[in-house]
């Protein structure tokens, strides 16, 4: 009696990650349409989704059959065709809601941990000298990476809001780029990397200035702008790619000047010939 349910359960386990990701995306489409109260007019779409609804991913599962791929493709196309054109932007943002929500929180927690580490480290610096340097290094690395990640996340948010507020139709390509997961992932990695590499030389200054401003009284004078720049330097490196490219261009030009690379060699003046 139990053999048949077990066989059915094992047949619903799929080891193909690509198939399961596409199935999860199709389920997400249906969930989005249900939340927006959009009716699916094609019964075949619901029947196809119901036939694939019991499938789950498992490393010990089987491969998806050609018939299941065809059914999934037809179901995905049928669901996509039901999304109104005015909802495509909302769906693109809804699909990446976890990315936009989780990434800033992760880097914010990293920044808070780094600030808390500086407070605890200063309180016990004289008692544990060995741990003092280790925690200081970890706090600086955490702080620099966190500000770079927060800067990149702020760039995502401001770019998305700017595109949503724009009424120009030619901004649709830019909006598709911002809501592309591969672009967001690559931009996040590059932003954190730039902030980490270029911001590491003054990451300690940024963390110490932020810690001092947090635990001590702030003096509202002309030096406040300089203090803010010390704190936000890794953040700006993660936020602005143009700023990073400008800094790298200056560094490369400086290295070329020092090494004499790429500079035209001076030709000797021509020797006058006797007539």
Buried (B, 14 or more C-beta within 10 A) or exposed (E): EEEEEEEEEEEBBBBBEEBBEBBEEBBBBBEBBEEEEBEBEBEEBBEBBEEBEEBEBEEEBEEBEEEBBEBBEBBBEBBBEBBEEEBBBBBBBBBBEEBBEEBBEEBBEBBEBBBEBBEEBBEEBEEEEEEBEEBBEBBBBBBBBBBBBBBBBBBBEEBBEEBEEEEEEEBEEBBBBBBBEEEBEEBBEBBBBBBBEBBBEBBBEBBBBBBBBEEEEEEEEEEEEEBEEBBBBBBBBBBBBEBBEEBEEEEEEEEEEEEEEEEEEEEEEEEEEEE
